[in-house]
Every structure is written in C-alpha cells, then in structure tokens.
C-alpha cells in the first residue's frame, strides 16, 4: 500500500509542478499588465470622453484592483469616493482599510444601517466576532445580507442560528450561505449535495466545483473528488484545485500506511 501511495504521489507531482508554473506565469503576466495600466492611466484617462465607463468595464470584469486604480482619476464627491474605495478595499481583502473608511463614513454618511452592516462584514472577515455582532445589533433595518451575517456570526460564536436559517430565501446568495453553514458544521455530504443542486441550476458557476471538491476531500471521497477536479481543470480555473491536488497525495499516504 505504501508503494502504491508513493507511485500516486510521483504521478501527481509533475502535474502539480506544471500547474504551479502556469499559475506563476499567469500571475506575472497580470502584474506586468497592471503596471502598464497604472503607468499609462493618467494619460489614457485624459483622452477618454466618459471616464466612468472605464470603471464600469472593470466592475463587469470583477477586477477590483483595476477599479481601485481607475477610481483615483474620476471626479466623484468625497462621500462617493469613500464609499467606492471602501467597497474595493473589501473586495481586495483589505478588510482593515475598509473598516477604517466605514468608521469614518458612519460619522458623516446618511445611511448608518448600510455602513454598519458593511463594517460588521469587515470585522467578521478579521475574525473580530464580538465587534461584528455588536455592530450588527445596531442595524435596525432587515436585509438578506443581515440574515446571512447573523447566521455565520452566530455559528462562529456557538449560538443557535435555527431561527435565522429559516429566514433564508431561494436566492443563490442565501443557498450558498446555507451550504457554507453545512460545511462549517461538518455536514460535508449535505453540503456537497447543496452545492451540486446549485450547480445543476446554475451550470455557468463552475467555481462551485471547488466547494464540491472540498466537501469530498473532507469526507474522504477521493473518487468523487477526482471527477470534480478533472472537470474543474478543464474549466481552466486551477488555483483552488491545485491547492487541493497538493493535499491529496499526503492524505493518501497517511490513509494507506495504517
């Protein structure tokens, strides 16, 4: 069994190395392009009749780093600039910087509930659960995002979240939240079923295969995992799949050596 696991590890290793090399090259190409964009942005923005259309294009591509770069060249009010900046910081995982902006906005902005909700999200991603819950309790208006945040905060703080789970709708955001809760509570097969159900209804969301794969990995279902990651690589989205691929040989060796 140890020999088989060793052979499996050796066969996977060249594939992983190629995937890693490809990922590094793609990342380098993106960074070179981004540097060129930043260097030429000042000149380019002066020659564009509708500069805000550039921001719209970046947003449609979900390129929040590019959006953040473009923002500095647009003629927004101070409040609008702060709101966009905070949003881009959050999407770029700069949660502390987004937090500081939302705190500043709470002192001057007209929508305290909305900004408090976003601030609570920043605290949550920094694992500051007490601060996140305290901020969330100040939000008076109800919204789907508030419900989802109550669920995951409550779960992290070991509270009963059943009443909030019952408020989830059939929207893809709410169903993703429900599947994530199942995963976090160790119900990996139920989570995989939930993600597969979403994938059947939304086949264009190929990234859901990553979450299905993670569920199978946690549930020690290597055959199902291989099928999912094969499709995932065909879909040309290799980042998370590569990380999972790197984990499997080690886990296989541990399980076969007993």
Secondary structure, DSSP 8 states (H G I E B T S, - for coil): -HHHHHHHHHHHHHHHHHHHHHHHHHHHHHHHHHHHHHHHHHHHHHT-S-HHHHHHHHHHTT-HHHHHHHHTTS---HHHHHHHHHHHHHHTT-HHHHHHHHHHHHHH-S-HHHHHHHHHHHHHHTT-HHHHHHHHTT--S--HHHHHHHHHHHHHTT---HHHHTT--SSHHHHHHHHHHHHHTT-HHHHHHHHHHHHHH-TT-TTHHHHHHHHHHHTT-HHHHHHHHHHHHHTT--HHHHHHHHHHHHHHHHHH--
